Structures are given as structure tokens and as C-alpha cells.
Amino acid sequence: MQGGNLRKRVLIQQRASTVEGTFGQQSLIWVNLTTIWADIEVVSGAQLARSQSIYNMTTHHIITRFQKLFADMKKVGSYRAVYTTYGSTRYFDIGATLNDAERNRMVTLLCSEGLNDGQ
């Protein structure tokens, strides 16, 4: 892939928990890790029924340059990608990463969008 195809600015965040309040309740927060240039490709879409509600889920590939934060597969599962364009924010739950030919140049992030907003 040529660098000119990486036209979208995507924020990578990691899920973390924090202790709040006087009773020590844990709450979920998102910590900004880095901002990358990427290309987002739609792979498939589905409509799911859960708890008498209809949810739309779309799977995507986010293609970007290799960074060390994508090397640890266990940590990548706690990441999400945030893409904002024209006043609309989209959240992608990152499930895995594919290191193109294991050359540490390009990676493909396997993501889902729409079911849980990356949470």
C-alpha cells in the first residue's frame, strides 16, 4: 500500500479502569495512545437481534503503518479506534491485528463497528 492511501486521521485508545467515589467504584475510561494515518475499508455488515432489539454491526479493516503498540496481540484487544469526520464520530472495536508478511511495515486492524461503540 502506498502512503497516499492513508488519508484518515484515526485516534487509537486503550480501555482502562479507574476507581471513583468514596465507595471505590470502578469505572471504564479510554486513554488516548496515539493518532495514526489510516485507510478504512468496509468488509461486511450484519443485522443482529439481541434482547428483543435490532443492532447493526459492520466489520472493517483499518490499514496503517506498523507501530510497536500493535505488536502485542493481548493488548490490541483492549484498543479501539475513533474516527471523526464532518461532525460524526465512529467507534471501532479492534479485535486483532495482522502484520503484513511479518515485515513490520503495514498492519491491518480487524475491527467491528456499531454493536457496542468500542466498549
ZIGI-V9054 format. One record per backbone hydrogen bond with DSSP energy under -1.0 kcal/mol. CO is the residue of the C=O (numbers start at 1). NH is the residue of the N-H. E is the energy in kcal/mol with one decimal. If there is no record, write none. Layout:
BEGIN
co;nh;e
CO;NH;E
CO;NH;E
END
This chain:
BEGIN
co;nh;e
2;5;-1.8
3;6;-1.5
5;7;-1.5
8;38;-2.5
10;36;-3.0
11;82;-2.7
12;33;-3.0
12;34;-1.3
13;80;-2.1
14;31;-2.6
16;29;-3.0
18;27;-2.5
20;25;-1.4
25;20;-3.5
27;18;-2.2
29;16;-2.4
31;14;-2.5
34;12;-3.1
36;10;-2.8
38;8;-2.5
39;63;-2.8
41;61;-2.6
44;59;-2.6
46;57;-3.0
48;55;-3.4
50;53;-1.6
53;50;-2.6
55;48;-3.3
57;46;-2.7
58;113;-2.8
59;43;-2.9
59;44;-1.2
60;111;-2.5
61;41;-2.9
62;109;-3.2
63;39;-2.1
64;107;-2.8
67;70;-2.0
68;71;-1.8
72;76;-1.9
75;78;-2.2
76;79;-1.8
78;15;-2.9
79;94;-1.5
80;13;-2.8
81;92;-2.8
82;11;-2.7
83;90;-2.8
85;88;-2.2
88;85;-2.6
90;83;-2.5
92;81;-2.6
93;112;-1.8
96;110;-2.5
98;108;-2.3
99;102;-2.1
100;103;-1.8
105;66;-2.6
106;100;-2.1
107;64;-2.3
108;98;-2.7
109;62;-2.2
110;95;-3.1
110;96;-1.2
111;60;-2.0
112;93;-2.8
113;58;-2.6
116;119;-1.8
END
